[in-house]
Amino acid sequence: MRMFSITEESLKVFLRELSLKHVLIAPFERDGYFEFDVLKNPDVINLNYTNTRLSPKRFFLPQRQLVFKHYPRKGFTEESKEYSSFVLFGIRPCDASALSVLDNILLSPPYKDASYENRRKNAIVISLSCTKPMAECFCNVFETGPIRGMGEDLTFTPTRSGFIVEARTPRGVSVIEEFGKLFRKADGEMLEEYSRLISKVLDEMNRRLKVDKTRLIRIEKEAGEEFFQLNAQRCIECSLCSFACPLCYCFETEDCLEKDSYVRFRGWDTCISPLFTRMASGLDPRVTKADRLCHRFCHKLSRIPLAFNAYGCVGCGRCVSLCPAGIDIREVLKKWG
């Protein structure tokens, strides 16, 4: 591990200098809620937050994205423009881990997602450790937090005298070297505080929920109808669980006519929607809400692990806190984990 430290004052300088060289995306408070957005003024960044309502997924998988424009008269196609270099600062380890899982899925040959790949390679991802996880968080189950994740270049952990900074990738090391005057090697006292913090927070979370996640793949064979029917009766099919999830990557395409061009857009979709698997003939292999709910959990906890050696959940707790019907994935983890 390459461990460094930075003071709060030096962090402010670091963020200002980053914003001069890159597009800076960071958390800030708007109307009583926290969200990520492009910020020109680093002074509005607020690191005193638990988690955002929506994940920063949209900066890698936009909610609605132009795929191409085709001009019949001109006879050429104009592809959408992508981000240049940007820094995503202050995301939680669970959200950073979601990027690592998406890498496994969307960057696996032979069907790489070129748009996602371009955004991912142009991003510097810096996570901020959770020292006070929310009640609905369960990142400890999937080892995707709360202190460090799997998809970040740098991890910042608050301490009494500033932040401990861990370089997680060669790109993270390059950032430290570029701004070397602002960082120091972490001393023994800070490392001890860091170690105690990890133990304290993980012990807290493990007392709430501890699951043998390797057993979850059996849900595919053992899932009974009664459990999912009871939950499906509450589901109002709002799709909020999918749209808030940092890992849901299902999409649909839309073709339309705009003035003198044909346009194709790509946008978020969800397997919980009653229209998602319906075919042109009207045939639907998942016709009931119970079928779709069962598929959602099986896909996240069994099929993705078997196919990509990673779980389709990072325990961020958004689907738990935002579901208006009170459907709770932790009940599934307790039942089959």
N, C-alpha and C positions, 0 to 999 in steps of 0.2 A: 504493500500500500504506500502511496505517496501522499503524505499528510502535511498540510500547510495550515496557516492561520491568517486571518485578516481582521482588522478592527472595524468597528461600525463606520468610523470616519473614512477609512480607506475603501470600504465597500461603496460608499457614496461616490467617491472618485472613480472607482472601477466601473460603476454603472454609467456615470456620465461619459467616460471615455468609450465604453462599449457602444453607447447610443450615437456617438459621432462616427463610428466605423461600420455599424450594422443597423439594420432595422431591429429595434428592441421591443420585445413582447413580454409583458410582465403583469402581475396581478395588481388591481387597484379596486377601490370601493366606488360603486355607483348605485345610488338609490337604496342604500342599505344592504346591498349584496356585493360579493366579490366576483370578479371576472377577469379574464385575460384579454388584453387588447394591445395594439401597437401604440406605444407611448413615446412622444417626443421629449417629454419632460420627466426624467427619472425621479424627480422629487415627489411625484404623486404615487410612486410605487408603495404599496402597503404589504409588508411581510408578516404582519400580525393577523393572520387569517387561518382558519381551520382548513377549509377546502372550498373551491368554487362550485357553483351549482352545475355548471357544464364544464367538461374537461377541455383542455386545449387541443383536442383531436382535430378541430376544424381547420387548424393551420397546416395540417398534413393531409386531411381528407375533407375538403370544403363541403359545407352543407349543400351548396349548389355550385356546380363548376362547369364552365364552358369547355367542351371537348374540341369542337371545331366549327368553323363556318365554311360553307361551300357556296361559291358564287358561280352559277351556271354560265353566265355571259363571259365572265373573266376566265373561267376554266381553271381555278386554283382553289386550294383549301388553306385557310388560315387557322393554325392551331392556337390554343390559348397560351397566354404568357404566364410564366411561373414566377415564384418568388426568387429574388436574389438572396444573398447571404442574410440570415437573421439569427438573432439570439432569443431563445425562449428561456427566460429567467424566472426562478421561483416556483416551478411546478413541483407538486408533491411526488415522492418516490413512486407511489402507485401509478400515477399518470406517466411517469418516465418509464416504468416497467411495461406499461401498455404499449409504448412505442417499440420496445424490444420484441414483444409478442407479434405486433403488426409487422415488424421486420421479417420475422420467421414466415409469416403467412403471405405477405404482399411482395416480398423480394425474392421468393423462392423460384428459381427457373423451372420450367421454361415460360411461365406466365407472370412475369414481373409487371407490377403496376408502375409505369414509367413516370407518371405525375407524382405519385407518392415517393418514388425513388429520388426524383429531382429535389423535392422539398426536403426530404430527409437528409440528403447529402449536403444541402446548403444550410443546415440548422446546427447551431451550437446549443445543446440542451443542458441547462444548469438547474439542478433540483434543490429544494429546501426541505430539510428533514422535518418530520412531524414529532414534536416533543409532547403534544397533548392531543392524541387522536380522538376523533369524535366517537360517540357511543355506537354509531352504526358502522364504524370502520372495522374491517377484519382482514387487513393486508397481511397480518402475521400468518394466516392460513396458507397463503400462496407465496410467502417469503418475498413479497414485492414492496415491502416497507416495514416499519414506518421511518427508519433512519436513512436507509439507502435503498435505491431501486436497482434496475438492471439496464436501463436505456439511456442514462444520462452521461454527459462528458465530465461534469463536475458535480460534487455533492457538497452543499453548504449546510452545516449543522450549528445552530445557535449554542453559544456557551456564555458563561458569565462575563468573559472578557472580549467577546466578539463572535467569530465563527471559525470552526474547524472546516477546512476545505480538503476534500479528497479528490485527486485526479483519477478518473475512472477509465479514460481512453487516451490514446495518443493525441487526439484533438484537445482533450482537456489539459494535458501536459503542455501543449503548445500555447494555450491561453495563459496558463500560469507563467510560462517563460516570457510571453509577450508583455505581461503586466507585472513582471518580477519584482519591481520596486515596491509593490503594494502588499506582497505576500511574504510571510516568514515560515520557516519550518516549525511545525507544531512541537511545543516542548512537552516534557513528560507529564507535567501537571494537567495540561489540556487533554492529553491522550487518556489519562486516567479518568478525567471528567467525562470524556466521550464514551469510554467503556462502561462507566457506571450508568450513564444515560441510556445506552442500548439495553442493558440488563433491566433497568427499571421499567422502561416503556414496553418492552417485549413481555415481561412478567405480567404487567397490567393487562395487556391484550390477551395473553394466553389464559388468564383467569376467566375472561369473558367467553372466549370461544377457542377451542383447540380441536382440530380435525385432522385425521389421517387422510390427506388429499389423494394419496395413491390409490385409495379404495373407491374414489369417485367414479372411476371408469365403469364400475359395475352398474351404475344407474341405467345404462343403456339396456341392460338385460332385466333388471329388477324393478324398473319404474312401474308402479301399479296405477291403474286408471283412477282409483278413488282419490288419491292424493292430489292429482292434477285437476280432476273434475271439481273438487272442493275449492281449489284456488281459482280455477277458471270462472267459477260462478261470480267471483268478486271482480275479475278483470273487466275493465271498461274499454280495453283496446285503444288506449290513448297513445301508445308507443313511446311514452316518456322514458321508460326503462332503457330502451334501445338508444334513443337520441341522447340521453344523458351519459350513457356508457362510454368510457374511453376506448373500448375494444370492439364494439359492434361496427362492422365494416360493410354490411350489405348495402347495395345501391340499386338504383333504377336509372334508365336513360329516357330522355324526352326529346323528341324531334319536333321542331316547329319552323314556321316560315316567318322571317323578319325582313320586311322590305324586299331587298333584292338578293337575299341569301337564305340558304337552308342552314338551320342551327341545331346542333345536338348538345344537350346539357346532361350532366350526370349529377344525381343527388342522393342523399341518404334515403334508405328504405329499411324496413325491419321485418323479420320473419314472424313477428307477432301480429302483423297486419293480416286481415282476412283476404286481402287482394294479392299478397306476396306470391303465393304459389298457384293462384288460379290461372288456368291456361285459357287460350282463346276459345277453346271448345266448351268452356264452362267447367271442365273437370278440375277438381282440387284434391290433391293427395292429403292435405291437412285441413279438413273441412270444419272441424270444431275448434273452439278456443282451447279445450283441454289438449288436443293434438298439438296445437301451436305452442302452448306453454311447455309441454313435455319436450318438444323439439328444441326450444330455446335453451332449457337447462341441460339437456343431453348434449347439445352442440358445444356449449361452453365448458362443460365439466367432463365430457367423455370423448367426443369426436375430435375436437381441436387437439387435446392432449395426445390422442393416438396418431393423428396425422402430422402434428407439428412439434410435439414434445414440449408443449407449453399450454397453460390453462387459459381459457377464454374469459377469465375473470381475474381482477387484481385486488378485489376487496376494498374498493374505494367507498362503497356504501351509498352511492348516489341513488341507485335503484331502490334501495331500502327507504331512504329519507324522502324521496320524491314521489313514490308510488301512491296515488290517491286512494287505492284500494287496499293498501297495507300488505301486499304480497311481498314476502321476504325470502330472498335466496338463502339466507342462513338456515332456514328450516330445512331446505334441501340438503345443505351441508351436514347438518346434524343427523338427518335421517339416513344418508348414504355414506357419510364420511367416517 
